Amino acid sequence: MLYSHSIFDISTDQQLRFNALLKMATMLRECCLEGEQMLPGFTNLVGDCWTAFFALQPQVKDVMEQDAIQHDFIINLLKNEAYRRWHTLTKGDELLSVLTAVGVVEQMIATLQKSQVMQQQRAAEHVKELIQNQLNQLRKSQSGTTLSDEARYHQYHLQKDIEKENKRIRQAREELKNQINQFDDVSISSIITSNKSKVLHTKNAIVAVGTMDGKKVEQLLLTDQFELVEKIRAHKSLLLIAEMVGRFKKIAHKKHKMKEKQTMARQNISIGQEVSRLLPSELANFILPSSKLDFLRRYGEQQTFIFDTKGKEKNGRGPIIICMDESSSMNAIKEQSKAFCITLLMIARQQKRDFAIIPFASGVGEVQLFKRGQATSQQIMDFSERFLGGGTNYEHPLREALNILLKNEFNKADILFVTDGSSFLPTSFIDEFNEIKKQKQFECSAIVLTNLFNAVDLTLVERFSDHIMEVNELFEAEDAFVF
C-alpha cells in the first residue's frame, strides 16, 4: 500500500514524503487501507488528493495516465472553485492537507459503499471466499493421494466458479472506478464545503491541546500533531474542551487588563515629578494658592505623588489548590469544568505558581500536583478524559486540601472550591478547617453553581469560605482568573 503512480508531475521525494506520512498518520493509513480493500490502487487517489491540496502549484503530467483510478476525479477537483479557495489555506501545510484529503476521501468512500455496485462486489467476494474454502478443503482431503475422477471434476468446477466470481469482482471494480470519476463539480464542492469547518476545528484543537503544556505552536512536531489527531478523533470531548479553554482565556485576559487598570488607578502610587503621571490631588495643590508653594517645593525635590506604571507586583502570589466538584449533577458541564481547571493551570504556569487539582464527588479522585504550573500534554488529556460521577461530599476534598497545604512547596496556598451540590459537614471539621486557615494564613474562595435544578446550601459554604461567587455557569466566574 504505497503512493506509486501519480497524474501529477512530482518528484520521487514528494511521493516518498506521502508514504512517510502514511506511517505517521493512523487516520491516513486507515483511509488508504479501506479504499484498497474496495479498489486496488486506491492509495494513489489519496496521494494525488493530498498533493492537490499540499502542492503550491500542482501540475499534471504532459502525458497523463488516462486509465489511472484518480484521473478524472483529480482533474475535476483542480477545476473546482471551492477547491481553489480552500487550497489557499492548505498549500504548504502538511497537516491541513492530510486532514482535508482524508475528509474528502472518507466522504467518497461512504458514498461508494452505499452504491449497488459495492453491494454486488461484496456479494461476489463473499461467494468467492466460500468457494475457495471448499476448494481448500477438497485439496486437503486429497493430500498425498491421486485425485479421483470425481474429485478432479469437483475441483475443475470450483475453479471455474472462482473465475466467474473474479470476473464479477473486476466488473464491479471497473464500475466503481467510473463512479469515482463521475464526481462532478457540485458534488466536489459539497464535499469540500462540508469538511472545511470540521478540518479547521480539528486543526485548532490540535494547536490548543498541543500548546496547553506551554509549548509554542512551532515546537509541535508533526508526529505529535498526528497523535493528537487520533486522540481528538477518539475523544470528541477534547475538541469541545479545547474550544472552551480558548473562550476562558479570552475572559481571563480581559479580566487581567481590567484588574491592572483598577490597580493603577487605586493602589499603585509612587513619588516622582513626571507631570503626566501626577495625581489629581497634586494638580489641585498646584492650582490652589494656599498649597502652591508647598507643591513646587516637593515637585523640585521629586517628592510629589505620581501614578506608578509598573502596576501591582506579582510577587507573593502563592500556590492554588482547586477542589472541583465531579458529582453526577456536574456531568452536564463536565467539559466546561475541565476547561476551567486547565485555563487556571495555564495561568499558574505563566505566573510560575504551584497548582493542585482535587476532583471530588462522594470521594476524592486522582489528585494532581503541578510544580510551577508545569504539565505535559498527556497529563492534561488524561485529566480531560476522567470524570468521577456519584454523590457530593465536601469534607474529603477540603481535608485533602489541608494535607497539601502542610507540604512545604504549597505553603501559603489558597483554595478555590467549586460545587453545584449540597453536602453535610460536621461542625468539628469546620472549626478545625477555619483554625488551620487562621494559622496558615490562607483563604478559601468558593464558586457556587446555582440554577433551578441545583440546591446548594450557601449557609454551609459560607461557614468555611472567605468569598463566594454565585454563578449560573463557570464562564461567569471571571474573578477566579485574578485569584
N, C-alpha and C positions, 0 to 999 in steps of 0.2 A: 504494500500500500504506500506508494510514493507518487510525488508530483513529477512526472517524467515527460509528458507531452503537453506543450502549450501552444495556443494560437498566437501568443504574444512574441514579439521579438525581444526576448530576455536572455540574460546570460545564465550559464550553469550555476554561478554563485547565487543568483536570485532564486533558482529552483531549490538549491541546497538550503537556502535560508528558510523557505517554506517548510521543507522537510524537517529542519531543526525545530521550527515552531510546532510541528506535529508532535514532537517528543515532549515539548514543554507544556502544551495546552491540551488538557484532557478533553475539553469540550470540542476542540477542533478535531482531535483524533477520533472521538466517538462519532462525530458528524460524518467524517470520511468513511469510517467503518460501516456505518448504517447504509450509506449510499453505495458502497462497494458490494454489499450483500444484495442490493437491489439491482445494480448495474455495474459490472466490472469497468474500471477506468474512471469511476465517479470522482476519485481524488483529483484528477486533472481538472474537472469542472470547478471543484472547490478552490484549487490552487489558482486557477485563472480568475475566479471571482475575487479572491484575496488580492491578486496582482492588480486587477482593475481598480480596486479601492486604494491600494497602497502606493502604487507607482505614481510618480509625479505627472508623467505624460505617457500613459500606456499606449504602446504602438503595436498593432497587429502585424504579423509577418506579411511580406510581399506575396509569398506563395503559401497560402493557408491550407491547413489540413481540413478539407471540406467534410470529411467523414468523422471528425472529432465530435465526441458527445456534446461538448460545450460550445461548438462553433456558433450556431445561430443565436443561442441564448446570450453569449457574451457580446456578440455584435449588436444585438438589440439593447443590451444593457448600456453599452457605451454611447448609444444614441439617445438614451433616456434623459429627460430634463431633470427629473428627481435625482437620478444618479449624479449628474453633473454638479448639482447644488451640494449634495452630501459629500461628494469627492473633495470639495474644497476643505472639508474638515478632516477627512480620513487620510489623505495623501501624506506619506511620510510617517504616519502614526501606526506602528505595527499592532498595538493592542486594539485600537479602534477599528482597524481594518479587519482583524480577526473576528472581533465581536460582530461587525457588520456582515462579513461573509458568512459566518455561522448562522446568524439570524436569517439572512436571505435564503440560504440553502436549507435550513430546517423547515422553513415555510414551504419551500419547493417540495421537499420530501413528504411533508404532511399532506400536500395536495395530491401528489402522485400515489401515496399509499391508499387514498380513498377511491382511486380510479378503478374501473372494472378490469383494466389490463393488469393492474397489480394483483388483483384477486386471482385472475387467471394464471399469472406467473406463479403465485404461491401455491395454487392448487396443483400445477404441473410439477413444481419442486417437491411437493409432498408425495405425490404419486410416484415420482422417480425414486424418492428415498425408500418408499415401501418396496418397490420392485427390486432396488439394489440390495435391500436386506434379504429378500427372497433368494436372489442370485448368490449372495454371500453364503447363505445357509446351505444352498444346494452344493456349492463348491466345497464347503466344509464337510458336508456329509459324504461326499465322494472323494475326499482327500486320500491319496495313496492308492486308489484303485482306478481301474479303467472305467470311464463313463459308459453307462448303459445307453442303448439307443433312446430309451425313454428320457433319461437324464439329459442327453445331448439335445434332444428335441425341446425339452423344457427350457434348457439354458439358451438355446437359439431364440426362442420366442420371448424370453425375458430380456435378452439383449436388444431385440427388435423393439420391445415396448419402451426400453430406456431411451433408445434413439428417437422414438416417437415423442417422448416427453421432452427430450433435449431440443427437438425441433420446436415444440410449443414454447419452451423457455426462450429460445433465440428469437422467435417471432414476437413474444411479449416484450423482450428487451429492446428490439427494434422499435416497437410501438412506444415504449417508454422514452426512448431517445427522441422520437418525433414529438412526444408531448412536452419534453423539456424545451425543445427548440420552438415550441408553439406559444411559449410565454410571451405575450405581446406587451406593447408599451403601457397599456392600462394596468395589467396585472403586475408588471415590474414596478411601476410607480406605487401601486398599492402595497406591495411587499416592503419596499424601501421606507415609505412613509410610516407604515405601522411599526417598523422596527426602530425608527430613529429615537423615540422617547425612551424605549427600553434600553437601547445601547448607551445613550447618554447617562441615564440613571445609573447603569452598571459601572460605567467609567468613573462617574463622580463618586460613587460609593467606594470603588477601589482606592481612589485617591484619599477619600475621607478616612476610611478604615486604616489604610496603609500609613497615614501620617499621624494617627492618634498617639503613636508612641514617640512622637517628636521628630521623626524623620521628615526631611524635605521631599517634595514630590520628585525631584530629580534624583533622589537617593533610592527610590524604589526600583529594585531590579525587575526585569521583565518576568523572570521566573517567579518571583514573589507575587507580581501582579496577577499572573495566571493562577497561582494557588488561591489568591483572594477571590478570583472569579468563581472558582469551584466552591469555595465556602459560601459565597453570596448566593450562588445558584442552589446550594443545598439548604441554606438557612435564609429564607426570604426576609426574616425579621432584621437581619443585618443591614439590608438596604434601607428599611424604614428607620432604624436606629441611626444610621449614618446621616440621613436627611434631617432627623430631629436634632442631632448634635450640631449640624450647621445652623439650624434655627436658634438653638440655645446659645451658640457662640455669638450670634448677632445681638441677642438680648444682653449677654454678658458684656460685650464691647460697648454697647450703648450705655449700660448701667455704670460701667467703669468711667466713661467720659463724663457722665453726669456727676459722679462722685468726685472726680477731680475738680470740676468747676465749683462744686459746693465747698470742697476743701480749700480751694484757692480763695474763694470769696469770704469764708467764715473763720478759717483757722490759721492759715499759713501766713504769718506776718513776721517780717524781719526788720532790721534797721539799715538805712542807707539814704541816698539822696537822688535816686532816679525819679525825675518828675513824673514820667508816665505811669509810675507804679505807686505814687503817693496815695495814702488812704484818704477817703473823703473828709475825715475829721481833720487831717493835717492841712488840706486845702482850705478848710473853714478857718483854721488857725491863721493862715496867711492873709485871708481876707479881712478878718476882724482886727480892728486897730489895737485892741487890748492884748492880743496874743501874737501880733505880727512880729515884734522884735524877738520874742522868745522862739518863734518858729524859725526866723532867719538865723539865730544863733545855733540852734540844734541842726538846721539844714547844713550850715557851714561846717559843723563838726561831724556830719554824716550820722546824726542821731535821730533823724525823722523816721516815722514808721512807714514802711512800704510793703506791698504785697510780695510774698516770696513765690517766684515762678517755679520752684522745684516741686511744689505740691507736697502732699503728705508722704512722709518717709515710710517705706515699706518694711524697714527693719522692725523686728518684734512680732511680725505675723507668725503665729505658731501653726503647728500641725492641725489637720482637720480630720475628725472622725465622723463619718456619716452612717447613721443607722437607717437603713432603707427597708420599709415595710414590703414584704413579698407574700403577704397573705392572699388567699384566693380572690378577695374583693379587689385587689390591685391588678388582677390579671388583664383587665380591660386596658390598662395603661402601662403594661409592663415594659413595652418598648420605650415609652416616654420616660419611665423611671430609670431605665438603663442609660438612655441618652443623657439624662440629667446628671447621673453619677459620673459618666465619662467626661462630660463637659467640666465638671468641678475638678476631676482628676487632671485634665489638661491645664486648667488654670493653676492648680497646685504645682504642676511641673514648671510652668512659666515663672512662678514665684518661688520655686525651689522649697516647697513646703512638704513635709511628710504627710501622707494621706492614708486613711484606712476606710475600708467599706465593710460594714457589718450587715449582711442581709438577714432578715428575720421574718418569722411567721409565728407558729406555735413554739418553735425553737429557733436556734441560730444556724444559718447556713455556713458556707465556707468564707471565713474571714480573710480578707486580703490586705496586706500592708505594702505600701509603695514608698520607698525611701526617696525623698525629694520629688515625689510625684512621678518617678520613673516607672514605666510599664512597657511591656512588649506588646506587639500587635496580637500575639497568640493569647496573652493574658486577658486582653480586652475582649477578644472574640469569645473566649471561654466564659468570661463573666456575662457577656451578652446573651449567651445561649442557655444559661442556668436560670431557673426560677423555682422557688420553693412551693408555694401554694399551702393551703391549710388555714389554721386559725391565727389569732393575734395574741402575742404575749410581750408586754413592754419590759418586764424585768430582765429577761435573758439578754437582750441586746444592750440594755443600759449597764448591766453588770459586766458584760464583755468589754464595753467601752471603758469602764473603770479599770479593768485589768490591763488594757492597752495604755491607759494614762499613767500607770505605775511604771511603765518602761521608760528608760532614760530618754530615748530618742523622741518619745511622744509626750515629754514633759510640757506642760502648759498648752496642751491641745484643747481645742474647743469642739463641742459635739453639735452635730446637726441631726435632728431626729425627725424622720418623715413617716407619716402614717395616715391611713384613712379609716382606721378601725378603732374599736374600744378594747380595753383590757382592764384587768384588776391589778393593782399594785399595793402591797402591804404598806401600811404607814411606817413600819420599822425600816423598810427599804428606802422609802422616800426620804426619811430623816437621815439615814446613812448616806444616801446619794448627795443630799444638799450639804451635809457636813464635810464630805470629801471635796465637794465643789468649792466650798469656802476655804478649805486648807490648801488645795492645789491651785486655787485662783483661775478656774476655767469657767466658761459659760456654756450653757446648753440652750440652743435655739431650736424651735420646733416648727415644722411645716405641716399644717393640718389640712388635709384634703376633705372638703365638706361639700356635699350636694344633697339632693333629695333622697339618695339611696344610702348614704353613709351616716352613721350615728356615732360620731366621735365625742367622747366625754372631755370637753375642753377644760372643765374644772380640774380633772385629774392631770391633764397635760400641763396646766398652769402650775401645778404643785412642784414639778421638777424642772420647769423651763424658765429661762430668763426673758425670752422673747418668743412670741408666737406669730407666725404668718398664716393666716387663714385664707386659703385659695380654693378655686374650683379645679384647677389643673396646674401642673408644675411650671408651665410657661408663664404663669402669673407670679411665681416666686422669685422675682427679679433681685430682691435684696440678698438672696443666698449667694449671688455671684460676687458680692463685695464683703463676704463673710470674713 
